[in-house]
Each structure stands twice: as structure tokens, then as C-alpha cells.
Amino acid sequence: MDRHPKKPDKPLKKMRYHHGDLRNAIIDSVARLIEEKRSLAFHLKEVAKLVGTSQPAIYRHFENKDALLVETAVRGYQLQRELREHAIKTTGGTALADILAILEAYTLFSITRSGYFLLIKNLETNEILASSTYLEERSRSIKRITDLLQDCIANGLLAETDLEIAHTVLQSSAYGLAHLYITGQVELITRPDVDHSVLSTRIFTLSLGSLLSEKGKAEFAKVIKNRNPMDFAKLADGKILSDIEHEVRSR
């Protein structure tokens, strides 16, 4: 996995889109602008310029900037969900393996789609938080991992049986690593030749391992032993991410 690219030195290039896909191109452009600016400080005329369309054309699809941000945030959670489920299907199999897959997919999403990530994790607006569709997607994301943690607790795999504490430990680890990548801070604390897929797996192995009972440690050792080191690299493949985006857009 490559390092997260720094903020572009050159202006973003215009997007190419099919005329029937303008709505998706607008949403993608918003995510790209958020990635570049690390904020919501942009105007719809910038979105129009990046897409290669007119500002009035945007208003034919979205009432205003607030409505566009809501749709972009919903899209962000949809993309994160599909990447997460692909990771589970590819590298999961048990509750502990699924949790590790979710943590790695979370980090990968933050690196490869940081505009969406920043919007749904750092830049939620009042309008976004008032969207029932958005809240449903967010709750669905949280429930996915809490269900797995509850399964681990029920089967005696966790020494830490407080669900909220266990969830917070894992969320802190994933969120912290994601922001180290997004802000470029990873480069300050790792070797230039570090294998980032190995780095993320080791960090999550430590954070998840700290929660495990002796039974859980034995089960998790099997997960790590049977894990293919190339699994995360395959997950990071650009074609897989593009296919996921295409599937979400076509719904």
C-alpha cells in the first residue's frame, strides 16, 4: 500500500463524465474538493468547473450546497460499507477475522477516499445529521462491528466484556491511524521503506489483541497464521475500488 498522497500542488483536473452520469460526477467532485481543501470551504462554481458543467446544471440535481453535502455523505458511507463487506468476504470467516478485516478496510477507505472520509468523520453538517438516510447508514456501520464484538463476548473471546470500551479501543486505533495517513504524519514516525499493509495489520493486531481473553488469543493466533499477507494488498487494488464505486453509483 502506498503512502497517502499529499495535497496536490497543481489544480485538480476536470472530470470526464457521461451525460447521463452528471449527478454522480458532481458528488465525486465534492469529495475531491474536500480532499484537496480539508474543509467545506468551497463554492458550487468550483464544483461546476471541476465537473466541466455549469452551476445551473448542478441546481437541476441538487437544491443547494447543503443538499449536495448530504448526498455526498450518504455516498461516503455506502462506499465504506461496500469496501468493508468486500474485505470481510475476502479476508474474514470468523468474528475476529471479520473485525480485523473491517479495521483494515476502514484505514484503506480513509487513505484512498479521504474526501468522503473527512466529510463523514470530521465535517458533518447539521443538515447531514438531520438526514434519516445518513443516520441509517451510520448506524448500520456501527452495528456491523458491535454485533461482531457482542459475538466475541458471548463466546468468551474478549477479556474486556464492556462493549462500549471494546468498541472505543478499536475505533480509536482505526481513527487515529487513518488521520496519521491523511495528515501525512505517518511519514514522520515510520521508516521510508515500511510496508504499510504490514504496519496496519500489526497495529490492529495489537489493539484487538489487548482486548482478548486467553481463549480469544488462541483463536486470533489462528486467524493471523492463516492470513495471506497479500490479502490487504489485493483489497487495495485500484480496480476493486473502482468496481465498488461503479456498483454503488449504478443503484
Contacts in CASP RR format, 6 or more apart in sequence:
PFRMAT RR
TARGET T0000
AUTHOR 0000-0000-0000
METHOD contacts of the structure
MODEL  1
MDRHPKKPDKPLKKMRYHHGDLRNAIIDSVARLIEEKRSLAFHLKEVAKL
VGTSQPAIYRHFENKDALLVETAVRGYQLQRELREHAIKTTGGTALADIL
AILEAYTLFSITRSGYFLLIKNLETNEILASSTYLEERSRSIKRITDLLQ
DCIANGLLAETDLEIAHTVLQSSAYGLAHLYITGQVELITRPDVDHSVLS
TRIFTLSLGSLLSEKGKAEFAKVIKNRNPMDFAKLADGKILSDIEHEVRS
R
1 108 0 8 1.000
1 111 0 8 1.000
1 195 0 8 1.000
1 196 0 8 1.000
1 197 0 8 1.000
1 200 0 8 1.000
1 232 0 8 1.000
1 233 0 8 1.000
1 236 0 8 1.000
2 196 0 8 1.000
3 181 0 8 1.000
3 184 0 8 1.000
3 186 0 8 1.000
3 187 0 8 1.000
3 196 0 8 1.000
4 111 0 8 1.000
4 114 0 8 1.000
4 181 0 8 1.000
4 182 0 8 1.000
4 184 0 8 1.000
4 186 0 8 1.000
6 184 0 8 1.000
7 36 0 8 1.000
7 38 0 8 1.000
8 36 0 8 1.000
12 32 0 8 1.000
12 33 0 8 1.000
12 36 0 8 1.000
12 50 0 8 1.000
14 49 0 8 1.000
14 50 0 8 1.000
14 51 0 8 1.000
14 52 0 8 1.000
15 25 0 8 1.000
15 28 0 8 1.000
15 29 0 8 1.000
15 32 0 8 1.000
15 50 0 8 1.000
15 51 0 8 1.000
15 52 0 8 1.000
17 24 0 8 1.000
17 25 0 8 1.000
17 51 0 8 1.000
21 249 0 8 1.000
22 51 0 8 1.000
22 53 0 8 1.000
22 57 0 8 1.000
22 61 0 8 1.000
23 61 0 8 1.000
24 249 0 8 1.000
25 51 0 8 1.000
25 53 0 8 1.000
26 47 0 8 1.000
26 51 0 8 1.000
26 53 0 8 1.000
26 58 0 8 1.000
26 61 0 8 1.000
26 62 0 8 1.000
26 68 0 8 1.000
27 68 0 8 1.000
27 71 0 8 1.000
27 72 0 8 1.000
27 75 0 8 1.000
29 47 0 8 1.000
29 50 0 8 1.000
29 51 0 8 1.000
30 47 0 8 1.000
30 68 0 8 1.000
30 69 0 8 1.000
30 72 0 8 1.000
31 72 0 8 1.000
31 75 0 8 1.000
31 76 0 8 1.000
31 113 0 8 1.000
31 115 0 8 1.000
31 116 0 8 1.000
31 119 0 8 1.000
32 50 0 8 1.000
32 115 0 8 1.000
33 42 0 8 1.000
33 46 0 8 1.000
33 47 0 8 1.000
33 50 0 8 1.000
34 40 0 8 1.000
34 42 0 8 1.000
34 72 0 8 1.000
34 115 0 8 1.000
34 116 0 8 1.000
34 118 0 8 1.000
34 119 0 8 1.000
34 123 0 8 1.000
35 114 0 8 1.000
35 115 0 8 1.000
35 118 0 8 1.000
38 118 0 8 1.000
39 123 0 8 1.000
40 69 0 8 1.000
40 119 0 8 1.000
40 123 0 8 1.000
40 125 0 8 1.000
43 65 0 8 1.000
44 55 0 8 1.000
44 58 0 8 1.000
44 65 0 8 1.000
44 68 0 8 1.000
45 55 0 8 1.000
47 58 0 8 1.000
47 68 0 8 1.000
48 54 0 8 1.000
48 55 0 8 1.000
48 57 0 8 1.000
48 58 0 8 1.000
51 58 0 8 1.000
58 68 0 8 1.000
62 68 0 8 1.000
62 71 0 8 1.000
66 125 0 8 1.000
66 127 0 8 1.000
67 127 0 8 1.000
69 119 0 8 1.000
69 125 0 8 1.000
69 127 0 8 1.000
69 128 0 8 1.000
70 125 0 8 1.000
70 127 0 8 1.000
70 128 0 8 1.000
70 131 0 8 1.000
70 134 0 8 1.000
72 116 0 8 1.000
72 119 0 8 1.000
73 116 0 8 1.000
73 119 0 8 1.000
73 120 0 8 1.000
73 124 0 8 1.000
73 128 0 8 1.000
73 131 0 8 1.000
73 134 0 8 1.000
74 131 0 8 1.000
74 133 0 8 1.000
74 134 0 8 1.000
74 137 0 8 1.000
75 116 0 8 1.000
75 248 0 8 1.000
76 113 0 8 1.000
76 116 0 8 1.000
76 117 0 8 1.000
76 119 0 8 1.000
76 120 0 8 1.000
77 120 0 8 1.000
77 134 0 8 1.000
77 137 0 8 1.000
77 138 0 8 1.000
77 140 0 8 1.000
77 141 0 8 1.000
78 137 0 8 1.000
78 248 0 8 1.000
79 109 0 8 1.000
79 113 0 8 1.000
79 116 0 8 1.000
79 244 0 8 1.000
79 245 0 8 1.000
79 248 0 8 1.000
80 105 0 8 1.000
80 106 0 8 1.000
80 109 0 8 1.000
80 113 0 8 1.000
80 116 0 8 1.000
80 117 0 8 1.000
80 120 0 8 1.000
80 141 0 8 1.000
81 137 0 8 1.000
81 140 0 8 1.000
81 141 0 8 1.000
81 144 0 8 1.000
82 244 0 8 1.000
82 247 0 8 1.000
82 248 0 8 1.000
83 105 0 8 1.000
83 108 0 8 1.000
83 109 0 8 1.000
83 235 0 8 1.000
83 241 0 8 1.000
83 244 0 8 1.000
84 101 0 8 1.000
84 102 0 8 1.000
84 105 0 8 1.000
84 106 0 8 1.000
84 109 0 8 1.000
84 141 0 8 1.000
84 144 0 8 1.000
86 105 0 8 1.000
86 235 0 8 1.000
86 240 0 8 1.000
86 244 0 8 1.000
87 101 0 8 1.000
87 102 0 8 1.000
87 104 0 8 1.000
87 105 0 8 1.000
87 108 0 8 1.000
87 235 0 8 1.000
88 98 0 8 1.000
88 101 0 8 1.000
88 102 0 8 1.000
88 105 0 8 1.000
90 101 0 8 1.000
90 231 0 8 1.000
90 234 0 8 1.000
90 235 0 8 1.000
91 97 0 8 1.000
91 100 0 8 1.000
91 101 0 8 1.000
91 104 0 8 1.000
91 227 0 8 1.000
91 228 0 8 1.000
91 231 0 8 1.000
91 232 0 8 1.000
91 235 0 8 1.000
92 98 0 8 1.000
92 100 0 8 1.000
92 101 0 8 1.000
94 219 0 8 1.000
94 223 0 8 1.000
95 148 0 8 1.000
95 151 0 8 1.000
95 152 0 8 1.000
95 155 0 8 1.000
95 157 0 8 1.000
96 152 0 8 1.000
96 157 0 8 1.000
96 208 0 8 1.000
96 216 0 8 1.000
96 219 0 8 1.000
96 220 0 8 1.000
96 223 0 8 1.000
97 223 0 8 1.000
97 227 0 8 1.000
98 148 0 8 1.000
99 145 0 8 1.000
99 148 0 8 1.000
99 149 0 8 1.000
99 152 0 8 1.000
99 170 0 8 1.000
99 208 0 8 1.000
100 201 0 8 1.000
100 204 0 8 1.000
100 205 0 8 1.000
100 208 0 8 1.000
100 223 0 8 1.000
102 144 0 8 1.000
102 145 0 8 1.000
102 148 0 8 1.000
103 170 0 8 1.000
103 173 0 8 1.000
103 174 0 8 1.000
103 200 0 8 1.000
103 204 0 8 1.000
103 207 0 8 1.000
103 208 0 8 1.000
104 200 0 8 1.000
104 201 0 8 1.000
104 204 0 8 1.000
104 232 0 8 1.000
104 235 0 8 1.000
105 235 0 8 1.000
106 174 0 8 1.000
106 178 0 8 1.000
107 174 0 8 1.000
107 177 0 8 1.000
107 178 0 8 1.000
107 181 0 8 1.000
107 200 0 8 1.000
108 232 0 8 1.000
108 235 0 8 1.000
108 236 0 8 1.000
109 116 0 8 1.000
109 117 0 8 1.000
110 117 0 8 1.000
110 121 0 8 1.000
110 178 0 8 1.000
110 179 0 8 1.000
110 181 0 8 1.000
110 182 0 8 1.000
111 178 0 8 1.000
111 181 0 8 1.000
111 182 0 8 1.000
112 236 0 8 1.000
112 238 0 8 1.000
112 241 0 8 1.000
113 241 0 8 1.000
114 182 0 8 1.000
117 178 0 8 1.000
117 182 0 8 1.000
118 182 0 8 1.000
119 128 0 8 1.000
120 138 0 8 1.000
121 175 0 8 1.000
121 178 0 8 1.000
128 134 0 8 1.000
129 135 0 8 1.000
142 167 0 8 1.000
145 167 0 8 1.000
145 170 0 8 1.000
146 163 0 8 1.000
146 167 0 8 1.000
149 158 0 8 1.000
149 163 0 8 1.000
149 166 0 8 1.000
149 167 0 8 1.000
149 170 0 8 1.000
150 163 0 8 1.000
152 158 0 8 1.000
152 216 0 8 1.000
153 161 0 8 1.000
153 163 0 8 1.000
153 166 0 8 1.000
155 215 0 8 1.000
156 213 0 8 1.000
156 215 0 8 1.000
156 216 0 8 1.000
157 212 0 8 1.000
157 213 0 8 1.000
157 215 0 8 1.000
157 216 0 8 1.000
157 219 0 8 1.000
157 220 0 8 1.000
158 166 0 8 1.000
158 211 0 8 1.000
158 212 0 8 1.000
158 213 0 8 1.000
158 216 0 8 1.000
159 211 0 8 1.000
159 212 0 8 1.000
159 213 0 8 1.000
160 166 0 8 1.000
160 169 0 8 1.000
160 211 0 8 1.000
166 211 0 8 1.000
169 207 0 8 1.000
169 210 0 8 1.000
169 211 0 8 1.000
170 204 0 8 1.000
170 207 0 8 1.000
170 208 0 8 1.000
170 211 0 8 1.000
172 207 0 8 1.000
173 203 0 8 1.000
173 204 0 8 1.000
173 207 0 8 1.000
174 204 0 8 1.000
177 200 0 8 1.000
177 203 0 8 1.000
179 185 0 8 1.000
180 186 0 8 1.000
180 189 0 8 1.000
186 196 0 8 1.000
186 199 0 8 1.000
190 199 0 8 1.000
197 229 0 8 1.000
197 232 0 8 1.000
197 233 0 8 1.000
197 236 0 8 1.000
198 229 0 8 1.000
200 232 0 8 1.000
201 227 0 8 1.000
201 232 0 8 1.000
205 220 0 8 1.000
205 224 0 8 1.000
208 220 0 8 1.000
209 217 0 8 1.000
209 220 0 8 1.000
212 220 0 8 1.000
234 240 0 8 1.000
END
